Amino acid sequence: MIIDSHAHIHMPPESFRFMAELVGGRANPYTLPKIPEASIRKVAEDQIRIMDSVGTDIQFISPRPYLQMHSVKPGKVTELWSQHCNGLIAEFVKLFPDRFRGVAGLPQFMDEALELRAIPELRRCVNELGFVGCLINPDATEGLGDPPGMGDPYWHPLYQAMVELDVPGLIHSASSCSERESYTLKFLNEETISIVSLLGAKTFDTFPDLKIVVAHGGGAIPYQMGRFRSWNVRKGEKETFDEQLKKLYFDTCNYSTEAMELLLKVAGTDNVMFGTEKPGTGSARDPLTGRDYDDMKPVIEAIGWLTEEQKKNIFECNCRRVYPRAFRKDEDC
């Protein structure tokens, strides 16, 4: 089985009309729209056709991160938009339960306390909608402020809720308000900062059962391991940086054969799970292979030093272990 652990929902046209009204009116007044099932089914079937074209059996779908509007005032805007997007995801799963799993977008607003909007929405999505994980945006200011690092106690209430609910979090930045930094670059920068912050703060000593997946292959960390190995020695850390890194998980959304091999060697095949974000940034034709950059299944299959067991772990079993709510226990690898 091929499980794509990192994908995002296609939105029907009615959703974008609601977005325009929501932002234009700043959530006052507001009414959550009722999207016709036919519209939802159409975009879901379009997404399934794409999955079938590359051999994906199941996708974990979440809201499009750069559209989460975490810095749009007031906070009610992102709260309503998150509820709408999560509701659509729940409809996708209801229509096609064998093809989709829900991952919640959280209404994080600027540097507002997570207990106000984000954690209640996480609990609603898991307990009422059956979602299996959540997105975590390390910078809800979207470049407008100086957010606390992910090792800061600010995040502890969210981590505690995740542990209680037994759901992992996918570190995935949202948009960027900086002219120096596109949202794609923002993703990679925030992932890099988050890893260093989480490990430096010994977050997993406080929350040993916390499960964090770092999107896009961990940002710059696999490429810059030598610097952080040296930094750990200089700080007198008891654990090597490699040992600390094993507390995290990573997806394969890096769209490069060379980077993929490096990630698997550095992070280890037990800590990497298949993810494509397809369709997304990587959905452009590679002139060398004739495939889209985000068609990652053939890339992994072609890595000669991987064993069949390691490939099965990457494509399926690691995801099953990290996302226990996504499958029945008797379906474990």
C-alpha positions as CSV (number, residue, x, y, z in Angstrom):
1,M,0.0,0.0,0.0
2,I,1.2,3.5,-0.8
3,I,0.2,6.1,1.8
4,D,0.8,9.7,1.0
5,S,1.1,11.3,4.5
6,H,1.3,14.9,3.3
7,A,-1.4,16.2,0.9
8,H,-3.8,19.1,0.8
9,I,-7.5,19.4,-0.1
10,H,-8.8,20.7,-3.4
11,M,-11.3,23.5,-2.8
12,P,-14.6,23.9,-4.7
13,P,-15.3,27.3,-6.2
14,E,-17.9,28.0,-3.5
15,S,-15.1,27.9,-0.9
16,F,-13.2,30.7,-2.6
17,R,-16.3,32.9,-2.7
18,F,-16.7,32.3,1.0
19,M,-13.1,33.2,1.5
20,A,-13.5,36.5,-0.3
21,E,-16.6,37.4,1.7
22,L,-15.0,36.3,5.0
23,V,-11.9,38.5,4.4
24,G,-13.8,41.4,2.9
25,G,-16.2,41.5,5.8
26,R,-13.6,40.6,8.4
27,A,-15.9,37.9,9.7
28,N,-18.7,40.4,10.5
29,P,-21.3,39.3,9.5
30,Y,-20.6,35.7,8.7
31,T,-22.4,32.5,7.9
32,L,-20.6,29.2,7.2
33,P,-21.7,28.1,3.7
34,K,-23.3,24.8,2.9
35,I,-21.4,23.5,-0.1
36,P,-23.5,21.1,-2.4
37,E,-22.3,17.5,-2.2
38,A,-22.0,17.5,-6.0
39,S,-19.3,20.2,-5.8
40,I,-17.4,18.4,-3.1
41,R,-17.6,15.1,-4.9
42,K,-16.3,16.6,-8.1
43,V,-13.1,18.0,-6.6
44,A,-12.6,14.8,-4.5
45,E,-12.9,12.7,-7.6
46,D,-10.5,15.0,-9.4
47,Q,-8.0,14.4,-6.6
48,I,-8.5,10.7,-6.7
49,R,-7.8,10.6,-10.4
50,I,-4.4,12.3,-9.7
51,M,-3.7,9.8,-6.9
52,D,-4.5,6.9,-9.3
53,S,-2.2,8.3,-12.0
54,V,0.8,8.0,-9.6
55,G,-0.2,4.8,-7.7
56,T,-1.3,6.4,-4.4
57,D,-3.8,4.4,-2.4
58,I,-4.5,6.8,0.5
59,Q,-3.8,10.5,1.1
60,F,-3.8,12.4,4.4
61,I,-5.4,15.7,3.4
62,S,-5.2,19.0,5.3
63,P,-6.1,22.6,4.4
64,R,-3.7,24.4,1.9
65,P,-1.3,25.9,4.4
66,Y,-0.6,29.2,2.6
67,L,-4.3,29.9,2.6
68,Q,-4.9,29.6,6.4
69,M,-4.9,33.4,6.9
70,H,-3.3,33.2,10.4
71,S,-2.3,36.8,10.3
72,V,-5.5,38.3,9.0
73,K,-7.4,40.3,11.6
74,P,-9.5,39.6,13.5
75,G,-8.8,36.0,14.7
76,K,-12.4,35.1,13.9
77,V,-11.4,35.0,10.2
78,T,-9.0,32.1,10.5
79,E,-11.2,30.4,13.0
80,L,-14.1,30.3,10.6
81,W,-12.0,29.4,7.6
82,S,-10.4,26.5,9.5
83,Q,-13.8,25.2,10.5
84,H,-14.9,25.4,6.9
85,C,-11.8,23.7,5.5
86,N,-11.9,21.0,8.1
87,G,-15.6,20.4,7.4
88,L,-14.8,19.9,3.7
89,I,-12.0,17.5,4.6
90,A,-14.5,15.5,6.7
91,E,-16.9,15.4,3.7
92,F,-14.0,14.0,1.5
93,V,-13.4,11.3,4.0
94,K,-17.1,10.5,4.4
95,L,-17.5,10.2,0.6
96,F,-14.3,8.2,0.1
97,P,-13.3,6.6,3.4
98,D,-10.9,4.2,1.7
99,R,-8.9,6.9,0.0
100,F,-8.7,9.9,2.4
101,R,-7.8,10.6,6.1
102,G,-8.3,14.0,7.7
103,V,-5.5,16.2,9.1
104,A,-6.8,19.3,10.9
105,G,-5.8,22.9,10.1
106,L,-5.7,24.8,13.4
107,P,-6.9,28.4,13.7
108,Q,-3.7,29.9,15.1
109,F,-4.0,33.6,15.2
110,M,-0.8,35.7,15.4
111,D,0.7,35.0,18.9
112,E,-2.7,34.4,20.5
113,A,-2.9,31.7,23.2
114,L,-3.5,28.3,21.6
115,E,-6.1,27.5,24.2
116,L,-8.5,30.1,22.7
117,R,-9.1,28.7,19.2
118,A,-6.5,26.2,18.1
119,I,-6.8,23.5,20.8
120,P,-10.7,23.5,20.8
121,E,-10.7,23.0,17.0
122,L,-8.1,20.2,17.3
123,R,-10.3,18.4,19.9
124,R,-13.4,18.9,17.7
125,C,-11.7,17.5,14.6
126,V,-10.3,14.4,16.4
127,N,-13.3,13.6,18.7
128,E,-16.2,14.6,16.4
129,L,-14.8,14.3,12.8
130,G,-12.4,11.4,13.3
131,F,-9.2,13.3,12.1
132,V,-5.9,11.6,12.6
133,G,-3.4,14.5,13.0
134,C,-2.9,18.3,12.7
135,L,-0.8,20.9,11.0
136,I,1.3,23.2,13.2
137,N,2.4,26.6,11.9
138,P,5.6,27.7,13.7
139,D,4.9,31.3,12.8
140,A,1.3,32.4,12.9
141,T,2.4,36.0,12.5
142,E,3.4,35.0,9.0
143,G,6.5,37.0,9.1
144,L,5.0,40.1,10.9
145,G,6.3,39.3,14.4
146,D,8.8,37.3,16.4
147,P,7.0,34.1,17.4
148,P,8.2,31.8,20.2
149,G,10.3,28.9,19.1
150,M,8.6,25.5,19.1
151,G,10.6,24.5,22.2
152,D,9.1,27.4,24.1
153,P,6.5,26.7,26.8
154,Y,4.0,28.6,24.8
155,W,3.5,25.4,22.8
156,H,3.1,23.1,25.7
157,P,-0.7,23.2,25.9
158,L,-0.9,22.1,22.3
159,Y,1.6,19.3,22.8
160,Q,-0.3,18.1,25.9
161,A,-3.5,18.0,23.9
162,M,-1.8,16.1,21.1
163,V,-0.4,13.5,23.5
164,E,-3.8,13.1,25.1
165,L,-5.5,12.6,21.8
166,D,-2.7,10.5,20.4
167,V,-2.3,12.5,17.2
168,P,0.9,13.7,15.6
169,G,1.6,17.2,14.3
170,L,3.0,18.1,10.9
171,I,5.2,21.2,11.1
172,H,4.1,23.2,8.1
173,S,4.4,27.0,7.9
174,A,1.6,29.1,6.3
175,S,2.0,32.2,4.2
176,S,4.6,34.9,4.4
177,C,4.1,38.7,4.6
178,S,7.8,39.4,3.8
179,E,8.9,40.6,0.4
180,R,12.2,38.7,1.0
181,E,10.5,35.4,1.6
182,S,8.0,33.5,-0.6
183,Y,5.8,31.1,1.2
184,T,7.8,28.2,-0.2
185,L,11.0,29.6,1.3
186,K,9.1,30.4,4.5
187,F,8.2,26.7,4.8
188,L,11.9,25.6,4.7
189,N,13.1,28.3,7.0
190,E,10.5,27.6,9.6
191,E,11.1,23.8,9.5
192,T,14.8,24.4,10.1
193,I,14.3,26.7,13.0
194,S,11.6,24.4,14.5
195,I,13.9,21.4,14.6
196,V,16.7,23.3,16.3
197,S,14.3,24.8,18.8
198,L,12.5,21.5,19.7
199,L,15.7,19.6,20.2
200,G,17.6,22.4,21.9
201,A,14.8,22.9,24.4
202,K,14.7,19.1,25.2
203,T,11.0,19.1,24.4
204,F,10.8,15.4,24.1
205,D,12.1,15.0,27.7
206,T,9.0,16.8,28.8
207,F,6.7,15.1,26.2
208,P,8.2,11.7,25.5
209,D,5.1,10.5,23.7
210,L,4.9,13.6,21.4
211,K,5.0,12.8,17.7
212,I,6.2,15.5,15.4
213,V,6.6,15.1,11.6
214,V,8.7,17.8,9.8
215,A,7.5,18.6,6.3
216,H,9.6,18.9,3.2
217,G,12.4,16.6,4.4
218,G,13.3,18.8,7.4
219,G,14.2,22.0,5.6
220,A,17.9,22.6,5.6
221,I,18.8,20.3,8.5
222,P,19.8,17.1,6.6
223,Y,22.0,19.2,4.3
224,Q,23.7,21.0,7.2
225,M,24.2,18.1,9.7
226,G,27.9,18.8,10.1
227,R,27.3,22.2,11.6
228,F,24.8,21.0,14.1
229,R,26.9,18.0,15.1
230,S,29.7,20.3,15.8
231,W,27.4,22.7,17.7
232,N,26.2,20.0,19.9
233,V,29.8,19.0,20.8
234,R,30.6,22.6,21.6
235,K,27.6,22.9,23.9
236,G,28.6,19.7,25.7
237,E,25.4,17.9,24.9
238,K,25.3,14.3,26.1
239,E,23.4,13.1,23.1
240,T,24.7,13.6,19.6
241,F,22.7,15.6,17.2
242,D,22.0,12.4,15.2
243,E,20.6,10.8,18.3
244,Q,18.4,13.8,19.0
245,L,17.1,13.9,15.4
246,K,15.7,10.3,15.8
247,K,13.0,11.8,18.0
248,L,11.5,13.4,14.9
249,Y,9.9,12.1,11.7
250,F,10.1,13.5,8.2
251,D,8.3,13.3,4.9
252,T,9.7,12.9,1.4
253,C,8.4,16.2,-0.1
254,N,11.8,17.4,-1.4
255,Y,11.5,16.5,-5.1
256,S,15.1,15.6,-5.7
257,T,16.7,12.2,-6.0
258,E,20.0,13.5,-4.5
259,A,18.2,15.1,-1.5
260,M,16.0,12.1,-1.0
261,E,19.0,9.8,-0.7
262,L,20.7,12.2,1.7
263,L,17.5,12.5,3.9
264,L,17.2,8.7,4.1
265,K,20.8,8.3,5.1
266,V,20.8,11.1,7.7
267,A,17.3,10.6,9.3
268,G,17.1,6.8,8.8
269,T,14.5,4.8,6.9
270,D,12.5,4.2,10.1
271,N,11.9,8.0,10.5
272,V,10.9,8.9,7.0
273,M,7.4,8.5,5.5
274,F,6.2,8.9,2.0
275,G,4.6,12.3,1.2
276,T,4.2,14.2,-2.0
277,E,1.9,17.2,-1.5
278,K,0.6,16.3,-5.0
279,P,-0.8,18.3,-6.5
280,G,1.1,21.3,-5.2
281,T,4.4,23.2,-5.7
282,G,6.1,20.1,-7.1
283,S,3.4,19.5,-9.8
284,A,5.5,20.6,-12.7
285,R,7.1,18.5,-15.4
286,D,10.7,17.5,-14.9
287,P,12.3,17.7,-18.4
288,L,14.9,15.0,-17.5
289,T,12.4,12.3,-16.4
290,G,9.2,13.4,-18.1
291,R,7.4,13.0,-14.8
292,D,6.2,15.7,-12.4
293,Y,8.7,16.5,-9.7
294,D,6.3,15.4,-7.0
295,D,5.9,11.9,-8.6
296,M,8.1,10.5,-5.8
297,K,7.2,6.8,-5.9
298,P,9.5,5.9,-8.8
299,V,12.3,8.0,-7.2
300,I,12.3,6.0,-4.0
301,E,11.8,2.7,-5.8
302,A,14.9,3.4,-7.9
303,I,17.2,3.9,-4.9
304,G,19.3,0.7,-5.2
305,W,20.6,0.4,-1.7
306,L,17.1,0.4,-0.1
307,T,15.8,-3.1,0.9
308,E,12.3,-4.1,0.2
309,E,11.5,-3.9,3.9
310,Q,12.9,-0.3,4.1
311,K,10.8,0.7,1.1
312,K,7.7,-0.8,2.7
313,N,8.4,1.1,5.8
314,I,8.7,4.4,3.9
315,F,5.6,3.8,1.8
316,E,3.4,2.4,4.5
317,C,4.5,1.1,7.8
318,N,6.2,4.2,9.3
319,C,3.0,6.1,8.6
320,R,0.9,3.5,10.3
321,R,3.1,3.6,13.4
322,V,3.1,7.4,13.6
323,Y,-0.6,7.9,12.9
324,P,-2.3,5.2,15.1
325,R,-5.8,6.7,14.6
326,A,-5.6,6.4,10.8
327,F,-6.0,2.6,10.7
328,R,-7.4,-0.3,12.6
329,K,-5.0,-1.9,15.0
330,D,-5.3,-5.3,13.2
331,E,-4.1,-3.6,10.0
332,D,-0.7,-2.7,11.4
333,C,2.4,-3.8,9.5
